[in-house]
Amino acid sequence: MVTGAPGAGKSTVIPELLRLRSGQLVVMDMDELLDSDGRVLGLDIADSGAAANWPAYNALWRRITELVRRSGTPMLLLSPLIPQELPEGRWLHLDCPDPVRRKRLAERGWSDEQIAKAIADAAEIRILVPRSVPGDGTPEESARRILAWVNE
């Protein structure tokens, strides 16, 4: 599991992870099941107003990871979750300095309130998942660091 608050670079690093991986490694991002409106199977997931649906979405991902691992193929899931929300597996934190996060999210059109929430989420993840790699360099640099951790 690679976690990170919004703006850490999780989605940006995926193409590099896929390019640089060696052997069989399934790489997925939790956002990949969502359509452009932040919905899956007709349910809103992406908005904080959909928090009541998050446990079911997490359970879906828990089942997906179990199915992949059952095949004997290692899996790397990138998500904003914390260990309490998806407890199995090893955890790594993709992080970036708060000013970098603020800039990235502002460029996405996020409101000041949404950005403040993402920065608070990052602070919580730093405590809960202290092992981290920087996400403020190039996507290739981040991918190499993540894959080094995977291969430990």
N, C-alpha and C positions, 0 to 999 in steps of 0.2 A: 504494500500500500504506500503510495506517495500522496501525501496530503499537502494542501496549501490553500490559504485564503484566496479569494478572488484577486486577480492581478499578479499572482506569483509566477505565472508562466507555464502552468500545467498544460494547457491546450497547445501552446506554442512549441513546447518541447517534444510533443508526440512525433512529428515527422522525423526528427533527429533520432529519437529512440528507435523508431522502426528502421531507419537507415543504418544505425550503428550496432544494433543488437547482433549477438552471435548465437548460433543455435536456435532452438525453438524458444520463443518467449512471446506470449500473447500480451499485447499492450492495448489497454482500453482506457477511455476517459468516461466518467459517469455521465458527462453531458452528451455523449454520443447517441444515447437513446432518445434524447429530447428532440422534438421537431422545432421549427423556427419560432414557435410561440411559447416554448418552454413546457410543452405538454408531452406526456407519454400515455398511450392508450386512452386519450381523451381527458386525462387528469392533469391539472396544473401542478407543476413540480418546482419550477425555477423561482417563482416569486415567494418572498417571505410570508405572504398571506396564505400560502399553500402548506404551511408547516404541518398541518394535520395529515397531509399525504406523505410526508417524508419518511416515516417509519416503514410504510408499505414499499416505497421506492428503494429504501435501504435493504429491505428483505428481498426484493427482486435482485438486487446486485449481489447479495450474499448467496443467493441460489445460483446466479450466473457464475460467480467465482468457484462455487463448489463443483459445478458441472465441468468447468474448464480444468480445474485441478484434478478431478476424477480421471481425466484422460492421461494424467501424468505430465502434462505440459505446464511449465511454470507460467504464472500470470502476474502482470504488473498492472494495477488499477490506480489511476490518478483520480483523486476526488477531493472535495473540501471537507470530508468527514473527519471525525476524531475517533480514536480507538474505541470509545464507549459505544459508538454508533455502528461500528462494523468490527467486532473485537478480534477476529482471527487474523493471522498473518503478522509479518514484521512491518514496521512503520518508519517512514522517512518523511521529513518535512522539506518541501521546496519553498524557500523563503526569499524575500527581497526586502530591502529597506523600505520603511513606510513612505518616504518621499517618492520613491520609484513606483510603489503601488498606487499612491495618490495620482501621479501623473498618468499611469496606464489606464486607470479607471476613469479619470476625467476625459481622456481621449475616447473612451467608449461611450461617453455621454452620461455617466453615472452622476447622480445628485450628491451634494455634500453629505447628506444623511446616509446614503448608501455607501459612500466611501468611508465614512466614520465607522459604520458597522463592519466593513471589510477589514479595517485596521484593528478594530477590537477583536475580530475573529482571529486575525494573525497573531495578536498578543496571546490569546488563549491557546492557540496551536503551539506556539513557542514553548509554553509551559508543559503541555500534554505530550508533545512529540519533540523532545529536545535535540534529537539527532537530525541535522539539517544539511542541506546543500544550498548554495546560493543560486537564486534564479534571476539575478540582475546582470549576468554576463550574456554571452551569446547562447542561443538554444543548444548549439553543439556542446559547449562547455558544460552546461547543466546536464545534458543527456549523458555525457561521458561520466560525470560524477554519479549520476543515478545508476548507471549500468555498473560502475565499479562497486557500488553498494550492493546491487543485486547479486553480483558475482562473488561477494565475500563468503 
